[in-house]
Amino acid sequence: MKNIFIFFLLFLSLSTLGNAKNIKPKANLSSEEVILIQLNALKNNDTNDSGIEQTWLFAHPKNKLATGPYAKFKKMLYDPHYIILLNHHSHQLNLTVSSATEKIYEIKITTKDQRHFFYEWKVEIGSEKNCKSCWFTSAVSFPQLKGKNI
């Protein structure tokens, strides 16, 4: 009986883990939570590019028109400007502009070799039919290099 219970707990934890990488936009997610979902997914991107796929789910509909379809978006993430985001060491958020429908954050990315890059990350309330009051990423600037840890 104990083995069945342990198996059930293991199965439950693995199935929950699988769903965690596919978080869908929801109205109750804050702008900061949306960015953290994306950054954590990119930080933990795997050989199947599940981090990029997770990030795509939170791309603003108008952003998807500019960067999509998904295959083109994925290729863009491997561009030298954005590959820095893939498997980075750490990130920090700083809210710089805020309104009811738009927020801009300065994102500090620390790479595995301890270089610091800053992105401007813009999120807006979307107009997607299934989530009219959800936050989505509408723009991410090119990075600015700002030094290295000593």
NUMARDO-653268 format. One record per residue (C-alpha): x, y, z; residue in one letter. Coordinates in nm, 3 decimals. Layout:
{c1->X c2->Y c3->Z nupa->A}
...
end
This chain:
{c1->0.000 c2->0.000 c3->0.000 nupa->M}
{c1->0.288 c2->0.233 c3->0.087 nupa->K}
{c1->0.445 c2->0.173 c3->-0.259 nupa->N}
{c1->0.119 c2->0.265 c3->-0.432 nupa->I}
{c1->0.099 c2->0.589 c3->-0.232 nupa->F}
{c1->0.460 c2->0.680 c3->-0.320 nupa->I}
{c1->0.396 c2->0.598 c3->-0.687 nupa->F}
{c1->0.083 c2->0.819 c3->-0.680 nupa->F}
{c1->0.279 c2->1.111 c3->-0.527 nupa->L}
{c1->0.557 c2->1.069 c3->-0.785 nupa->L}
{c1->0.303 c2->1.059 c3->-1.070 nupa->F}
{c1->0.124 c2->1.368 c3->-0.935 nupa->L}
{c1->0.447 c2->1.566 c3->-0.901 nupa->S}
{c1->0.565 c2->1.474 c3->-1.252 nupa->L}
{c1->0.231 c2->1.562 c3->-1.411 nupa->S}
{c1->0.225 c2->1.895 c3->-1.228 nupa->T}
{c1->0.580 c2->1.964 c3->-1.343 nupa->L}
{c1->0.482 c2->1.904 c3->-1.706 nupa->G}
{c1->0.196 c2->2.154 c3->-1.683 nupa->N}
{c1->0.410 c2->2.416 c3->-1.512 nupa->A}
{c1->0.607 c2->2.484 c3->-1.828 nupa->K}
{c1->0.290 c2->2.566 c3->-2.019 nupa->N}
{c1->0.134 c2->2.839 c3->-1.810 nupa->I}
{c1->-0.135 c2->3.013 c3->-2.010 nupa->K}
{c1->-0.226 c2->3.384 c3->-1.992 nupa->P}
{c1->-0.481 c2->3.453 c3->-1.719 nupa->K}
{c1->-0.642 c2->3.775 c3->-1.602 nupa->A}
{c1->-0.525 c2->3.719 c3->-1.244 nupa->N}
{c1->-0.155 c2->3.726 c3->-1.338 nupa->L}
{c1->0.017 c2->4.058 c3->-1.271 nupa->S}
{c1->0.247 c2->4.222 c3->-1.524 nupa->S}
{c1->0.547 c2->4.129 c3->-1.309 nupa->E}
{c1->0.434 c2->3.765 c3->-1.284 nupa->E}
{c1->0.402 c2->3.746 c3->-1.663 nupa->V}
{c1->0.757 c2->3.871 c3->-1.713 nupa->I}
{c1->0.890 c2->3.637 c3->-1.444 nupa->L}
{c1->0.716 c2->3.341 c3->-1.610 nupa->I}
{c1->0.889 c2->3.432 c3->-1.935 nupa->Q}
{c1->1.230 c2->3.504 c3->-1.784 nupa->L}
{c1->1.231 c2->3.185 c3->-1.578 nupa->N}
{c1->1.127 c2->2.985 c3->-1.884 nupa->A}
{c1->1.409 c2->3.139 c3->-2.090 nupa->L}
{c1->1.656 c2->3.087 c3->-1.805 nupa->K}
{c1->1.565 c2->2.718 c3->-1.800 nupa->N}
{c1->1.527 c2->2.667 c3->-2.174 nupa->N}
{c1->1.594 c2->2.308 c3->-2.279 nupa->D}
{c1->1.688 c2->2.127 c3->-2.599 nupa->T}
{c1->1.319 c2->2.122 c3->-2.699 nupa->N}
{c1->1.307 c2->2.502 c3->-2.658 nupa->D}
{c1->1.021 c2->2.474 c3->-2.411 nupa->S}
{c1->1.132 c2->2.806 c3->-2.259 nupa->G}
{c1->1.090 c2->2.981 c3->-2.591 nupa->I}
{c1->0.751 c2->2.813 c3->-2.639 nupa->E}
{c1->0.639 c2->2.932 c3->-2.294 nupa->Q}
{c1->0.753 c2->3.285 c3->-2.376 nupa->T}
{c1->0.559 c2->3.278 c3->-2.705 nupa->W}
{c1->0.235 c2->3.210 c3->-2.513 nupa->L}
{c1->0.269 c2->3.551 c3->-2.347 nupa->F}
{c1->0.361 c2->3.747 c3->-2.660 nupa->A}
{c1->0.106 c2->4.023 c3->-2.722 nupa->H}
{c1->-0.120 c2->3.951 c3->-3.022 nupa->P}
{c1->0.016 c2->4.257 c3->-3.207 nupa->K}
{c1->0.370 c2->4.145 c3->-3.123 nupa->N}
{c1->0.294 c2->3.802 c3->-3.270 nupa->K}
{c1->0.194 c2->3.975 c3->-3.593 nupa->L}
{c1->0.537 c2->4.140 c3->-3.607 nupa->A}
{c1->0.752 c2->3.849 c3->-3.485 nupa->T}
{c1->0.544 c2->3.542 c3->-3.572 nupa->G}
{c1->0.479 c2->3.276 c3->-3.670 nupa->P}
{c1->0.634 c2->3.076 c3->-3.386 nupa->Y}
{c1->0.920 c2->2.938 c3->-3.601 nupa->A}
{c1->1.030 c2->3.293 c3->-3.684 nupa->K}
{c1->0.998 c2->3.400 c3->-3.317 nupa->F}
{c1->1.209 c2->3.101 c3->-3.209 nupa->K}
{c1->1.477 c2->3.189 c3->-3.465 nupa->K}
{c1->1.476 c2->3.549 c3->-3.335 nupa->M}
{c1->1.556 c2->3.424 c3->-2.983 nupa->L}
{c1->1.876 c2->3.267 c3->-3.118 nupa->Y}
{c1->1.982 c2->3.602 c3->-3.266 nupa->D}
{c1->2.287 c2->3.754 c3->-3.086 nupa->P}
{c1->2.063 c2->4.024 c3->-2.930 nupa->H}
{c1->1.834 c2->3.777 c3->-2.755 nupa->Y}
{c1->2.037 c2->3.457 c3->-2.712 nupa->I}
{c1->2.169 c2->3.624 c3->-2.395 nupa->I}
{c1->1.828 c2->3.548 c3->-2.241 nupa->L}
{c1->1.859 c2->3.174 c3->-2.304 nupa->L}
{c1->1.996 c2->2.990 c3->-2.002 nupa->N}
{c1->2.112 c2->3.311 c3->-1.832 nupa->H}
{c1->2.234 c2->3.300 c3->-1.471 nupa->H}
{c1->1.992 c2->3.545 c3->-1.307 nupa->S}
{c1->1.757 c2->3.837 c3->-1.366 nupa->H}
{c1->1.616 c2->4.138 c3->-1.181 nupa->Q}
{c1->1.316 c2->4.355 c3->-1.261 nupa->L}
{c1->1.274 c2->4.727 c3->-1.204 nupa->N}
{c1->0.944 c2->4.896 c3->-1.295 nupa->L}
{c1->1.017 c2->5.225 c3->-1.475 nupa->T}
{c1->0.682 c2->5.324 c3->-1.636 nupa->V}
{c1->0.336 c2->5.230 c3->-1.519 nupa->S}
{c1->-0.019 c2->5.296 c3->-1.633 nupa->S}
{c1->-0.340 c2->5.094 c3->-1.615 nupa->A}
{c1->-0.279 c2->4.930 c3->-1.953 nupa->T}
{c1->0.099 c2->4.948 c3->-2.003 nupa->E}
{c1->0.411 c2->4.890 c3->-1.795 nupa->K}
{c1->0.778 c2->4.908 c3->-1.883 nupa->I}
{c1->1.043 c2->4.729 c3->-1.681 nupa->Y}
{c1->1.419 c2->4.752 c3->-1.691 nupa->E}
{c1->1.541 c2->4.393 c3->-1.684 nupa->I}
{c1->1.894 c2->4.320 c3->-1.566 nupa->K}
{c1->2.026 c2->3.992 c3->-1.703 nupa->I}
{c1->2.340 c2->3.837 c3->-1.558 nupa->T}
{c1->2.498 c2->3.583 c3->-1.789 nupa->T}
{c1->2.679 c2->3.270 c3->-1.675 nupa->K}
{c1->3.010 c2->3.453 c3->-1.731 nupa->D}
{c1->2.883 c2->3.738 c3->-1.506 nupa->Q}
{c1->2.827 c2->4.002 c3->-1.774 nupa->R}
{c1->2.532 c2->4.237 c3->-1.716 nupa->H}
{c1->2.288 c2->4.328 c3->-1.989 nupa->F}
{c1->1.983 c2->4.549 c3->-1.959 nupa->F}
{c1->1.665 c2->4.516 c3->-2.161 nupa->Y}
{c1->1.360 c2->4.738 c3->-2.169 nupa->E}
{c1->1.061 c2->4.501 c3->-2.147 nupa->W}
{c1->0.717 c2->4.639 c3->-2.227 nupa->K}
{c1->0.394 c2->4.465 c3->-2.131 nupa->V}
{c1->0.042 c2->4.570 c3->-2.224 nupa->E}
{c1->-0.309 c2->4.454 c3->-2.157 nupa->I}
{c1->-0.400 c2->4.233 c3->-2.450 nupa->G}
{c1->-0.698 c2->4.213 c3->-2.674 nupa->S}
{c1->-0.687 c2->3.839 c3->-2.730 nupa->E}
{c1->-1.041 c2->3.701 c3->-2.751 nupa->K}
{c1->-0.983 c2->3.450 c3->-2.470 nupa->N}
{c1->-0.808 c2->3.693 c3->-2.236 nupa->C}
{c1->-0.902 c2->4.056 c3->-2.288 nupa->K}
{c1->-0.761 c2->4.174 c3->-1.954 nupa->S}
{c1->-0.437 c2->3.972 c3->-1.954 nupa->C}
{c1->-0.085 c2->4.112 c3->-1.958 nupa->W}
{c1->0.125 c2->4.027 c3->-2.265 nupa->F}
{c1->0.475 c2->4.128 c3->-2.376 nupa->T}
{c1->0.450 c2->4.379 c3->-2.657 nupa->S}
{c1->0.818 c2->4.475 c3->-2.700 nupa->A}
{c1->1.167 c2->4.390 c3->-2.579 nupa->V}
{c1->1.456 c2->4.621 c3->-2.665 nupa->S}
{c1->1.801 c2->4.520 c3->-2.781 nupa->F}
{c1->2.033 c2->4.466 c3->-2.482 nupa->P}
{c1->2.272 c2->4.720 c3->-2.341 nupa->Q}
{c1->2.596 c2->4.583 c3->-2.192 nupa->L}
{c1->2.668 c2->4.742 c3->-1.856 nupa->K}
{c1->2.975 c2->4.570 c3->-1.716 nupa->G}
{c1->3.092 c2->4.258 c3->-1.545 nupa->K}
{c1->3.113 c2->4.146 c3->-1.182 nupa->N}
{c1->3.459 c2->4.170 c3->-1.030 nupa->I}
end
